[in-house]
Structures are given as C-alpha cells and as structure tokens.
Amino acid sequence: MRIIILFLFVFIGLKSYTQERDYKRYDKAIKLFKKNDLEKSKEILIKIIDKKTQWDEPYILLSNIYLIENDLYNSAKTLLNIYDIENASDYLGIEKIAKDFYKNGFYSEALYYFNVVCKLDSMYCKEKINFYIKNCDFAISEINDNISDPVSFNPINIGPSINSSMSEIGPAITSDNNKIVFTRRVEEKDKKPQEDFYFSEKINNEWQKAIAFPYPLNTNDNEGALSFSSDQSLIIYTACNREDGFGSCDLYYGYNNLDNLEFYNLGKSVNSKFWDSQACFSSDRKYLYFVSNRPGGYGGTDIWISEITKNGFSPAYNAGPLINTNKDEMSPFIHADNLNLYFSSNGHVGMGDYDLFLSKRESIKSNWQNPKNLGYPINDHKSQNSLIVSPDGKTAFFNSSFDGYGLDDIFYFDLPDDIQATPLNNIELDIIISKIGDEIILNNVHFSNNSYTLNDSSKFELNKLSEYLINYKIKINIEGHTDSNGDSDLNLVLSNNRAKSVYDYMISMGVSQTQMSYSGYGDSRPIAENNTEEGRAINRRTSFVIID
C-alpha cells in the first residue's frame, strides 16, 4: 500500500511539473506570436498539442496562426480538438468549423461536420444546415464530374490598355462588341478611395487605351455599376447619397453624348427608399432589369424589372420566385438575344458564396426558366459576380483578382457550349444597335438588272428579318434605292417595286401589315458618289428604317 501511495504522489508531481512547463512554453509561444515570429510560435504549440493537452488556449492560438498563414484547412482542423462531436452543447462550435471548411472549398470535410451538427440537433439542421448540405453535395458532384470530363476554363487578361495597377471592375460591353465600359477603383495613400468610369474602343481588333468619362458622370463621389442600352444612346448607373435621391443608392440615366452629359434620377417608379443598383437594359430597349433590397421581394436583394414606355419607366415589379430566393440575387445581365439572363446568387444551390447562373426563355413572350448553375470550374468556393457575354454568345467578361496588372483585372474566357447565349445574325445585330430613323442596309437582298423579282439568295436574310419582326413587333419602312444611271422617273418606279417585293415576301412569312410600309426613292438619296462603279454599286440598295 505504501508503495502505491508513493507512486501516486510521484505521478501527480510529474504531471504538475509537465503542465507547468507547458504553461511556460505557451507563454513563450504568445511572446513569439506578438513579435510576429509565427514559425517558432507554431513549433512550440504543436509540441504542447502533441501531448493531447486538455486546455483550449494552445489550440486556439495555433488555429489563429494557421489562419494568418492562409492555411484555412489546418486552422479549422486544429479547432476541432476543443469540441466534442458527441456533445449536443457543442453543435454551434462544430457548425462554425464546418462553415470554415465550406467557405474555403473543403467540401467533403464540411459535409461531414454539417452532418455531425444534424445528428446533434435535427431541428436546427432543418432550419439552418440543410442548404449547406445541398451545396456540398452539388460541389462534390461538380468537381468529380470535372475530373472525369474536364471543362476548359482559361481566363485571359484583357490587357494593359484597360487594366492597370489599380482595380478594374464591373465591365459592360456594347452589342457590337467594340466598346467596353468599366469602373476603376483608385486607392491613393492619404486620400479617400475613389471610383471613376472609364471606356475603351476596339480599333482593328485592338482595345485602345482606356479614357475616363468627364464630369458629371465622374464626380468626387463614388459611382458604380454602369451600363448602357444596346444602341449606346442611353447610360444608366448607380449613385449614392445624392441630394435628389430617394434612398441610400439610386439609379440615374442620361444620353451617351460626351459633349453634353446630363443625368437624371429615374424617379419613384424605379427608385425606392432602399438600395437600388446594378441595372441593365434588355436589347430591345423595352425593359430595365436592376437589383433592390426593397420590401415586397423574396428576401435579401432581388432582381426587379421596369418596362420602358413612351411615358417613361413603369412601376417596377419583381422578377419572380424562379429567379429570386430568400437570399441575394445580384448583377443581372441580359444578353443581346433577349433570351438569356445571367446573374449571381447565393440563394440557389451552388459552390459556396456567390455563384453565376443562367436562366433561359424560349421567346421574349415566355417566362424565365429555372436557373442553371454555370458549374465548376467557372464557379468555385469564392465569390463570382459581374459576368457579361459578347454578342456572339461565346465569350464572357468578368473581373477577378487572378494574377494580373493590379488588384482586380478584367478577364475574358470562352463559355462552354451548354451555357452559351444565342448568336446574333447581322440583321439582328444591326437592328439592336440602331436608333429610330437609322437606315439599315440589307446587304444580301438582290435583284436581276432592271428587275424587281427577288433572287432566291435574298430569302435567307429576309427570313431572318421576318422572324425578328414577328418576335419583337417593331415597325419599319422598307426602302428601295437605285444609282443615277438611266431615267430618274423609271428609277423611282423600279425602286418602289423592289421595296414592295420585299414587303410582299415578308407578309407571306407572317409579318403583320401593321408593322411595315414601303417606299421607293430612286436615285434621290445616294450614300456614295455615282461617278464610279463602286459608288453606284453602293447606291443600288434595299434597306429599311426603324420607325417605332
């Protein structure tokens, strides 16, 4: 008995001595941590933890060091040592660790510990955790699918003409793909951070050096999320805390005229007492899509729509529950085909923070369908936002902190086939980027010499035009023109008959008579010199003008 008692005293003494030594080591680790000697501090803490110590502080400090080193996996893993996965009272701590794994793309680990939380508290799981479990299952499936069938994703920096040592964000591109507008975030030492709008034009397939918009589009205050109509005639953007504002941030519009820039609040039909931002036009210029956190939505920020009429912007309405969720929907972009809506959301099932989604519709009269996640590797555990797509539907532009010229740069990449938008033909593109009164030439509509009978080769282009008119209900006047050769009166008759031939054919294709008229102008409206064959060929044309 005496021997046993003596042994116990020795054991307790040794244990106390060991603990005291660990406390001293921990104090040394703290001092090294404060001196920013993270590596030596970490070495000491690992030695303490290897002894399976029962006190929490070494684990917490080591986890913080891993966090500073951006080793997020080991940071979360270390914290697990201070929680009991069998103890129901620890479910909130385990949930936090699961979310740390989740936010940093460790989906298998996150899924395991989310399920631990569900075992400890089934009601809490149903209310708070099931969404994360669905996201983990989706992410794991996407990554595994990409391993077996890799998706090409190779973002390319748009180049130094646009990107700089500062941050370039929020790109917008015109429907003809020849002009890009973006926000440059300037952060100079001892100065208030500033955001200004810049634009660049593409000449000979090369982006030119970006130029800042003048006042009053750019001011000493921050503006953001600029977009413009497909014909480039209208600019719309977000400004906050203005004297004429209705809420925290409002939408403003003006005409794209650098010689006379004036901007106006969109008014109470669109703007509210709340946050209104991130607007874009439909390509037919009939609808405005934007983001707001106003009451009456489904939660968080929603996508809202306002119809553009002759009387201005109609009262905004919600895009509906297929698009919007109880969380946030952001950065809507309507492709020029008017059939594909790209946006960002953290409320639909995805890979983590904000993912990019695509909703399609069969025609402009149809409702938007269930959104499709753009998938991995386009989406990952990080936040994806501000995606726009070129008129051909194949190329996407976005901003990212990938290696580049500065903090954030603008990149582009090729979209996979299943998430591309519908490519526009030349006629559709010409209509979209033209204003009322602009002449649009039908380059592929031909007649035999001194004849008004349509060549068969003309019908392909006219079929495309007819389809567009049926879907979009715009009104046009079809025009016939000749060169100056021959008698002017006969030229007038010939041009009128040619315009009527086009008119008759399009009626046969189903276009309403109420959408069209026709006129012949003979040789009275040349667009080139008539003293050369090249000029005369240009003047011999069939065209149309949008009248409504």
C-alpha positions as CSV (number, residue, x, y, z in Angstrom):
1,M,0.0,0.0,0.0
2,R,2.8,2.4,0.9
3,I,4.5,1.7,-2.5
4,I,1.2,2.5,-4.3
5,I,0.7,5.8,-2.5
6,L,4.3,6.8,-3.1
7,F,3.8,6.1,-6.8
8,L,0.7,8.2,-6.9
9,F,2.5,11.2,-5.4
10,V,5.3,10.8,-7.8
11,F,2.9,10.6,-10.8
12,I,0.9,13.7,-9.7
13,G,4.1,15.6,-9.1
14,L,5.4,14.7,-12.6
15,K,2.0,15.7,-14.2
16,S,2.0,19.0,-12.4
17,Y,5.6,19.6,-13.4
18,T,4.7,18.8,-17.1
19,Q,1.7,21.1,-17.0
20,E,3.7,23.9,-15.5
21,R,6.3,23.5,-18.2
22,D,3.6,23.6,-20.9
23,Y,2.2,26.8,-19.4
24,K,5.7,28.4,-19.6
25,R,6.1,27.1,-23.2
26,Y,2.7,28.6,-24.0
27,D,3.7,32.0,-22.6
28,K,6.8,31.8,-24.8
29,A,4.6,31.0,-27.8
30,I,2.5,34.0,-27.1
31,K,5.5,36.3,-26.9
32,L,6.9,35.0,-30.2
33,F,3.4,35.4,-31.8
34,K,3.3,39.1,-30.7
35,K,6.8,39.5,-32.2
36,N,5.4,38.1,-35.5
37,D,7.7,35.1,-35.3
38,L,4.9,32.7,-36.3
39,E,7.0,29.8,-37.3
40,K,8.7,29.4,-33.9
41,S,5.5,30.0,-32.1
42,K,3.8,27.3,-34.1
43,E,6.6,24.8,-33.4
44,I,6.1,25.3,-29.6
45,L,2.3,25.0,-29.8
46,I,2.5,21.8,-31.9
47,K,4.8,20.2,-29.2
48,I,2.2,21.1,-26.5
49,I,-0.7,19.8,-28.5
50,D,1.1,16.6,-29.4
51,K,0.8,15.7,-25.7
52,K,-3.0,15.8,-26.0
53,T,-3.3,18.6,-23.6
54,Q,-6.8,19.2,-22.2
55,W,-6.8,23.0,-22.2
56,D,-8.0,25.0,-25.1
57,E,-5.7,28.0,-25.4
58,P,-2.9,26.3,-27.4
59,Y,-5.4,25.0,-30.0
60,I,-7.0,28.5,-30.4
61,L,-3.6,30.2,-30.8
62,L,-2.4,27.6,-33.3
63,S,-5.6,27.9,-35.3
64,N,-5.1,31.7,-35.5
65,I,-1.6,31.3,-36.8
66,Y,-2.8,28.9,-39.5
67,L,-5.5,31.5,-40.3
68,I,-2.8,34.2,-40.7
69,E,-0.8,31.9,-42.9
70,N,-3.9,31.4,-45.0
71,D,-3.8,27.6,-44.2
72,L,-7.5,27.5,-43.7
73,Y,-7.8,23.7,-43.7
74,N,-5.4,23.2,-40.7
75,S,-6.9,26.2,-39.0
76,A,-10.3,24.6,-38.9
77,K,-8.9,21.1,-38.2
78,T,-7.0,22.4,-35.2
79,L,-10.1,23.9,-33.6
80,L,-11.9,20.6,-33.8
81,N,-9.8,19.4,-30.8
82,I,-11.6,21.7,-28.4
83,Y,-15.1,20.4,-29.4
84,D,-16.8,17.0,-28.6
85,I,-18.6,15.8,-31.6
86,E,-20.8,13.6,-29.3
87,N,-21.8,16.5,-27.1
88,A,-25.0,18.3,-28.2
89,S,-24.0,21.5,-26.4
90,D,-21.0,21.9,-28.8
91,Y,-23.0,21.9,-32.1
92,L,-22.6,25.7,-32.7
93,G,-18.8,25.4,-32.5
94,I,-18.8,22.4,-34.8
95,E,-21.1,24.4,-37.2
96,K,-18.6,27.2,-37.3
97,I,-15.8,24.8,-38.2
98,A,-18.0,23.2,-40.9
99,K,-18.6,26.6,-42.4
100,D,-14.9,27.4,-42.3
101,F,-14.2,24.2,-44.3
102,Y,-17.1,25.1,-46.6
103,K,-16.1,28.7,-47.3
104,N,-12.7,27.6,-48.3
105,G,-13.7,24.8,-50.6
106,F,-13.1,21.7,-48.4
107,Y,-16.5,20.3,-49.2
108,S,-16.0,16.7,-48.0
109,E,-14.8,17.9,-44.6
110,A,-17.6,20.5,-44.4
111,L,-20.2,17.9,-45.3
112,Y,-19.0,15.5,-42.6
113,Y,-19.3,18.1,-39.8
114,F,-22.5,19.6,-41.1
115,N,-23.9,16.1,-40.7
116,V,-22.5,15.9,-37.2
117,V,-24.4,19.1,-36.4
118,C,-27.6,17.5,-37.8
119,K,-27.2,14.4,-35.6
120,L,-26.8,16.7,-32.5
121,D,-29.7,18.9,-33.3
122,S,-32.2,17.8,-36.0
123,M,-34.5,20.8,-35.7
124,Y,-31.6,23.3,-36.1
125,C,-30.3,21.2,-39.0
126,K,-33.6,21.5,-40.8
127,E,-33.7,25.3,-40.3
128,K,-30.1,26.3,-40.8
129,I,-27.9,23.4,-42.2
130,N,-29.8,21.6,-45.0
131,F,-28.9,24.3,-47.5
132,Y,-25.2,23.9,-46.8
133,I,-25.5,20.1,-47.2
134,K,-27.2,20.5,-50.6
135,N,-24.4,22.9,-51.7
136,C,-21.7,20.5,-50.5
137,D,-23.3,17.6,-52.4
138,F,-23.6,19.7,-55.5
139,A,-20.0,21.0,-55.3
140,I,-18.5,17.5,-54.7
141,S,-20.5,16.2,-57.7
142,E,-19.4,19.1,-59.9
143,I,-15.7,18.6,-59.0
144,N,-15.9,14.8,-59.6
145,D,-17.6,15.3,-62.9
146,N,-14.9,17.8,-64.0
147,I,-12.2,15.2,-63.1
148,S,-13.8,12.6,-65.5
149,D,-14.8,15.2,-68.1
150,P,-12.8,18.4,-67.7
151,V,-14.3,21.7,-68.7
152,S,-11.9,24.2,-70.3
153,F,-11.6,27.3,-68.3
154,N,-8.7,29.6,-69.2
155,P,-9.3,33.2,-68.3
156,I,-7.3,35.7,-70.4
157,N,-6.3,39.1,-69.2
158,I,-7.9,41.7,-71.4
159,G,-4.6,43.6,-71.4
160,P,-2.8,46.8,-70.2
161,S,-4.8,49.2,-72.3
162,I,-7.6,48.6,-69.9
163,N,-6.1,47.0,-66.8
164,S,-3.7,48.9,-64.6
165,S,-2.0,48.7,-61.2
166,M,-5.3,49.7,-59.7
167,S,-8.6,47.8,-59.6
168,E,-10.8,47.5,-62.7
169,I,-14.2,46.1,-62.0
170,G,-17.8,45.9,-63.4
171,P,-17.3,45.6,-67.1
172,A,-20.0,46.4,-69.6
173,I,-19.8,45.9,-73.4
174,T,-21.8,47.2,-76.3
175,S,-23.8,44.9,-78.6
176,D,-21.4,45.5,-81.5
177,N,-18.5,44.3,-79.2
178,N,-16.5,47.4,-80.0
179,K,-16.7,49.4,-76.8
180,I,-16.2,48.4,-73.1
181,V,-17.0,50.5,-70.1
182,F,-15.8,49.7,-66.6
183,T,-15.1,51.1,-63.1
184,R,-11.5,51.9,-62.0
185,R,-11.0,52.0,-58.2
186,V,-8.3,54.4,-57.2
187,E,-6.8,54.0,-53.7
188,E,-4.1,56.6,-53.2
189,K,-2.2,57.0,-49.9
190,D,-3.8,59.5,-47.5
191,K,-6.7,60.1,-49.9
192,K,-10.2,58.9,-49.9
193,P,-10.7,55.8,-52.2
194,Q,-12.3,56.9,-55.5
195,E,-14.2,55.1,-58.2
196,D,-14.5,56.5,-61.7
197,F,-15.9,55.2,-65.0
198,Y,-13.6,54.5,-68.0
199,F,-14.2,53.4,-71.5
200,S,-12.1,51.8,-74.3
201,E,-12.9,51.3,-78.0
202,K,-11.7,48.4,-80.2
203,I,-10.0,49.5,-83.4
204,N,-8.6,47.0,-85.8
205,N,-9.4,44.3,-83.2
206,E,-7.2,46.0,-80.6
207,W,-8.5,47.7,-77.4
208,Q,-7.3,51.3,-77.2
209,K,-6.0,53.0,-74.0
210,A,-8.9,53.5,-71.6
211,I,-10.2,57.1,-71.1
212,A,-12.0,58.4,-68.2
213,F,-15.5,59.8,-68.7
214,P,-15.7,63.5,-68.0
215,Y,-17.8,65.3,-65.4
216,P,-20.7,65.0,-64.4
217,L,-20.6,61.2,-65.0
218,N,-17.4,61.1,-62.9
219,T,-17.5,63.2,-59.7
220,N,-15.6,63.4,-56.5
221,D,-18.1,60.9,-55.0
222,N,-18.3,57.3,-55.9
223,E,-20.4,56.0,-58.7
224,G,-20.7,52.4,-59.9
225,A,-22.4,49.7,-61.9
226,L,-22.6,51.5,-65.3
227,S,-24.5,50.0,-68.2
228,F,-25.8,51.3,-71.4
229,S,-28.5,50.5,-73.9
230,S,-27.7,48.2,-76.9
231,D,-27.7,51.2,-79.3
232,Q,-25.3,53.1,-76.9
233,S,-27.7,56.0,-76.7
234,L,-28.5,55.7,-73.0
235,I,-26.3,55.4,-70.0
236,I,-27.5,54.1,-66.6
237,Y,-25.5,53.9,-63.4
238,T,-25.7,53.9,-59.6
239,A,-25.0,56.9,-57.3
240,C,-25.4,57.0,-53.5
241,N,-26.4,59.7,-51.0
242,R,-27.3,62.3,-53.6
243,E,-29.5,65.3,-52.7
244,D,-32.1,64.3,-55.2
245,G,-32.0,60.6,-54.2
246,F,-34.9,58.6,-52.7
247,G,-32.9,56.1,-50.8
248,S,-29.3,55.0,-49.9
249,C,-28.4,54.4,-53.6
250,D,-30.4,55.3,-56.7
251,L,-30.3,54.7,-60.4
252,Y,-29.6,57.6,-62.8
253,Y,-29.8,57.8,-66.6
254,G,-28.6,60.1,-69.3
255,Y,-27.8,60.3,-73.0
256,N,-24.4,59.0,-74.2
257,N,-23.2,62.3,-75.6
258,L,-19.7,63.3,-74.4
259,D,-20.3,66.9,-75.5
260,N,-23.5,67.2,-73.4
261,L,-23.6,64.8,-70.4
262,E,-26.6,65.3,-68.2
263,F,-28.0,62.7,-65.8
264,Y,-31.4,62.4,-64.1
265,N,-32.8,60.3,-61.3
266,L,-35.1,57.6,-62.7
267,G,-37.8,58.6,-60.3
268,K,-40.1,56.8,-57.8
269,S,-41.3,54.3,-60.4
270,V,-37.8,52.6,-60.2
271,N,-36.0,54.0,-57.2
272,S,-37.2,53.4,-53.6
273,K,-36.3,54.4,-50.1
274,F,-33.9,51.4,-50.1
275,W,-30.8,50.3,-52.1
276,D,-31.3,50.2,-55.9
277,S,-28.4,49.4,-58.2
278,Q,-26.8,47.2,-60.9
279,A,-29.1,47.9,-63.8
280,C,-29.1,46.7,-67.3
281,F,-31.3,47.2,-70.4
282,S,-32.9,44.5,-72.5
283,S,-31.6,44.6,-76.1
284,D,-35.0,45.8,-77.5
285,R,-34.8,48.8,-75.0
286,K,-38.2,47.9,-73.6
287,Y,-37.2,46.7,-70.1
288,L,-34.8,47.7,-67.4
289,Y,-33.5,45.0,-65.0
290,F,-32.0,46.0,-61.7
291,V,-31.3,44.9,-58.1
292,S,-33.0,46.2,-55.0
293,N,-33.5,45.2,-51.3
294,R,-36.9,46.9,-51.1
295,P,-39.8,45.3,-49.3
296,G,-42.1,43.0,-51.4
297,G,-39.3,40.7,-52.6
298,Y,-38.4,37.2,-51.5
299,G,-35.5,38.2,-49.2
300,G,-32.2,39.9,-49.4
301,T,-31.6,41.6,-52.7
302,D,-33.8,40.6,-55.6
303,I,-33.9,41.3,-59.4
304,W,-36.6,43.7,-60.4
305,I,-38.0,44.8,-63.8
306,S,-39.4,48.1,-65.1
307,E,-41.0,48.5,-68.5
308,I,-39.7,51.4,-70.6
309,T,-42.7,53.1,-72.3
310,K,-43.2,56.3,-74.2
311,N,-44.2,57.8,-70.9
312,G,-41.0,56.7,-69.1
313,F,-40.3,53.9,-66.7
314,S,-43.3,51.9,-65.4
315,P,-43.5,50.9,-61.7
316,A,-41.0,48.1,-61.0
317,Y,-42.1,44.6,-60.4
318,N,-40.3,41.5,-59.0
319,A,-38.7,39.0,-61.5
320,G,-40.4,36.2,-59.5
321,P,-39.6,33.2,-57.3
322,L,-37.9,31.2,-60.1
323,I,-35.2,33.8,-60.3
324,N,-35.2,35.3,-56.8
325,T,-34.6,33.4,-53.5
326,N,-34.7,34.2,-49.8
327,K,-31.1,35.3,-50.1
328,D,-29.3,37.6,-52.6
329,E,-29.5,37.8,-56.4
330,M,-27.1,40.3,-58.0
331,S,-25.6,41.7,-61.2
332,P,-28.2,40.8,-63.8
333,F,-27.1,40.8,-67.5
334,I,-29.5,40.3,-70.4
335,H,-27.7,39.0,-73.5
336,A,-28.4,40.9,-76.7
337,D,-30.5,37.9,-77.9
338,N,-33.0,38.8,-75.1
339,L,-33.4,35.1,-74.3
340,N,-30.5,34.6,-71.8
341,L,-30.3,36.1,-68.3
342,Y,-27.0,35.8,-66.5
343,F,-26.9,36.7,-62.8
344,S,-25.2,36.0,-59.5
345,S,-26.8,34.4,-56.4
346,N,-26.0,32.9,-53.0
347,G,-29.5,31.6,-52.6
348,H,-29.7,29.0,-55.4
349,V,-27.8,25.7,-54.9
350,G,-24.2,26.3,-55.7
351,M,-20.5,26.1,-54.8
352,G,-20.3,28.5,-51.9
353,D,-20.5,32.3,-51.7
354,Y,-21.9,33.9,-54.9
355,D,-22.2,31.6,-58.0
356,L,-23.1,32.6,-61.5
357,F,-26.3,31.3,-63.0
358,L,-28.1,31.3,-66.4
359,S,-31.9,31.5,-66.9
360,K,-33.3,30.9,-70.4
361,R,-36.6,31.5,-72.1
362,E,-37.9,30.2,-75.4
363,S,-39.1,33.6,-76.7
364,I,-39.4,37.2,-75.5
365,K,-43.0,36.5,-74.6
366,S,-42.1,33.5,-72.5
367,N,-41.3,33.4,-68.8
368,W,-37.8,32.9,-67.5
369,Q,-37.0,29.2,-66.7
370,N,-35.3,27.6,-63.7
371,P,-31.7,28.9,-63.4
372,K,-28.8,26.7,-64.3
373,N,-25.6,26.9,-62.3
374,L,-22.7,27.7,-64.6
375,G,-20.8,24.9,-62.8
376,Y,-17.2,24.2,-61.8
377,P,-14.6,25.5,-62.6
378,I,-16.3,28.7,-63.6
379,N,-17.9,28.7,-60.1
380,D,-15.9,27.7,-57.0
381,H,-15.9,28.4,-53.3
382,K,-15.1,32.1,-53.9
383,S,-17.5,34.8,-54.9
384,Q,-18.3,35.1,-58.7
385,N,-20.0,38.2,-59.9
386,S,-20.4,40.8,-62.8
387,L,-20.4,38.4,-65.7
388,I,-21.3,39.8,-69.2
389,V,-21.4,37.9,-72.5
390,S,-20.4,39.1,-76.0
391,P,-23.0,39.4,-78.8
392,D,-21.9,36.1,-80.4
393,G,-22.8,34.4,-77.1
394,K,-19.5,32.6,-76.9
395,T,-17.2,34.9,-74.8
396,A,-17.7,36.0,-71.2
397,F,-16.1,39.0,-69.5
398,F,-15.7,39.4,-65.7
399,N,-13.4,40.9,-63.1
400,S,-11.2,38.8,-60.9
401,S,-8.2,39.0,-58.5
402,F,-6.3,36.5,-60.6
403,D,-2.6,37.4,-61.3
404,G,-2.6,40.4,-63.5
405,Y,-1.6,44.1,-63.6
406,G,-3.2,45.1,-60.3
407,L,-5.6,44.2,-57.5
408,D,-8.5,43.3,-59.8
409,D,-8.3,43.0,-63.5
410,I,-10.9,42.3,-66.3
411,F,-10.6,38.9,-67.9
412,Y,-12.4,37.0,-70.6
413,F,-12.9,33.3,-71.4
414,D,-14.7,31.0,-73.8
415,L,-18.1,29.8,-72.4
416,P,-18.8,26.0,-72.6
417,D,-21.4,25.2,-75.3
418,D,-24.2,24.4,-72.9
419,I,-24.2,27.9,-71.3
420,Q,-23.6,30.0,-74.4
421,A,-26.2,32.5,-75.5
422,T,-27.8,32.5,-78.9
423,P,-25.5,34.1,-81.5
424,L,-27.0,37.1,-83.3
425,N,-27.1,37.3,-87.1
426,N,-26.0,40.5,-88.8
427,I,-29.6,41.8,-89.3
428,E,-30.4,41.3,-85.6
429,L,-27.3,43.0,-84.5
430,D,-27.9,45.9,-86.9
431,I,-31.4,46.4,-85.5
432,I,-30.3,46.2,-81.9
433,I,-27.5,48.8,-82.2
434,S,-29.6,51.2,-84.4
435,K,-31.8,54.0,-83.3
436,I,-35.2,55.0,-84.7
437,G,-34.5,56.7,-88.1
438,D,-31.3,54.9,-88.9
439,E,-31.0,53.2,-92.3
440,I,-30.2,49.5,-92.1
441,I,-29.0,48.1,-95.4
442,L,-30.0,44.6,-96.5
443,N,-26.7,43.6,-98.0
444,N,-27.8,40.2,-99.1
445,V,-31.0,41.2,-100.9
446,H,-30.5,41.2,-104.6
447,F,-32.5,41.6,-107.9
448,S,-31.6,41.0,-111.5
449,N,-30.8,44.0,-113.7
450,N,-33.8,46.3,-114.2
451,S,-36.0,43.6,-112.4
452,Y,-37.9,43.7,-109.1
453,T,-38.1,39.9,-108.8
454,L,-36.3,38.7,-105.7
455,N,-33.4,36.4,-106.2
456,D,-33.6,33.1,-104.2
457,S,-30.4,34.1,-102.4
458,S,-32.2,37.1,-100.9
459,K,-34.7,35.0,-99.0
460,F,-32.4,33.8,-96.2
461,E,-31.7,37.3,-95.0
462,L,-35.4,38.3,-95.3
463,N,-36.4,35.2,-93.4
464,K,-34.2,36.3,-90.5
465,L,-35.7,39.8,-90.6
466,S,-39.2,38.4,-90.7
467,E,-38.6,36.2,-87.7
468,Y,-37.2,39.2,-85.8
469,L,-40.2,41.4,-86.6
470,I,-42.7,38.7,-85.6
471,N,-41.0,38.3,-82.2
472,Y,-40.2,41.9,-81.4
473,K,-43.1,43.8,-83.0
474,I,-41.0,46.8,-84.2
475,K,-42.3,48.8,-87.1
476,I,-40.2,49.5,-90.2
477,N,-40.3,51.3,-93.6
478,I,-38.7,49.3,-96.4
479,E,-36.8,51.4,-98.8
480,G,-35.7,50.9,-102.4
481,H,-32.8,52.9,-103.9
482,T,-31.0,53.0,-107.3
483,D,-27.9,54.6,-108.8
484,S,-28.2,57.6,-111.1
485,N,-27.9,55.7,-114.4
486,G,-31.0,55.8,-116.6
487,D,-34.1,57.8,-116.4
488,S,-34.9,59.2,-112.9
489,D,-38.7,58.5,-113.2
490,L,-38.1,54.9,-114.2
491,N,-35.6,54.5,-111.4
492,L,-38.2,55.8,-108.9
493,V,-40.7,53.2,-110.2
494,L,-38.2,50.4,-110.1
495,S,-37.1,51.2,-106.6
496,N,-40.7,51.3,-105.4
497,N,-41.4,47.9,-107.0
498,R,-38.3,46.4,-105.4
499,A,-39.4,47.7,-101.9
500,K,-42.9,46.3,-102.5
501,S,-41.4,42.9,-103.5
502,V,-39.6,42.7,-100.1
503,Y,-42.8,43.9,-98.4
504,D,-44.9,41.2,-100.0
505,Y,-42.4,38.4,-99.3
506,M,-42.3,39.3,-95.6
507,I,-46.1,39.3,-95.4
508,S,-46.0,35.8,-96.9
509,M,-43.6,34.9,-94.0
510,G,-46.2,36.0,-91.4
511,V,-45.2,39.6,-90.7
512,S,-48.2,41.8,-90.0
513,Q,-49.0,44.6,-92.4
514,T,-49.3,47.0,-89.5
515,Q,-45.6,46.6,-88.8
516,M,-44.4,47.6,-92.3
517,S,-44.6,50.2,-95.0
518,Y,-42.6,50.6,-98.1
519,S,-41.2,53.5,-100.2
520,G,-39.1,53.9,-103.4
521,Y,-36.7,56.8,-103.6
522,G,-35.0,56.1,-107.0
523,D,-31.6,57.9,-107.2
524,S,-32.6,60.8,-104.9
525,R,-30.8,59.5,-101.8
526,P,-27.2,58.4,-102.8
527,I,-24.8,57.5,-100.0
528,A,-21.8,57.4,-102.3
529,E,-20.5,59.1,-105.4
530,N,-22.3,58.0,-108.7
531,N,-19.3,58.7,-110.9
532,T,-17.6,55.3,-110.1
533,E,-18.8,51.7,-110.4
534,E,-18.0,51.1,-106.8
535,G,-20.1,54.1,-105.7
536,R,-23.0,53.2,-108.0
537,A,-23.0,49.6,-106.5
538,I,-23.3,51.1,-103.0
539,N,-26.2,53.3,-104.0
540,R,-28.1,50.4,-105.5
541,R,-29.5,49.1,-102.3
542,T,-32.6,47.8,-100.5
543,S,-32.8,48.9,-96.9
544,F,-35.2,49.7,-94.0
545,V,-35.6,52.3,-91.3
546,I,-37.0,51.6,-87.8
547,I,-40.0,53.9,-87.3
548,D,-41.3,52.6,-83.9
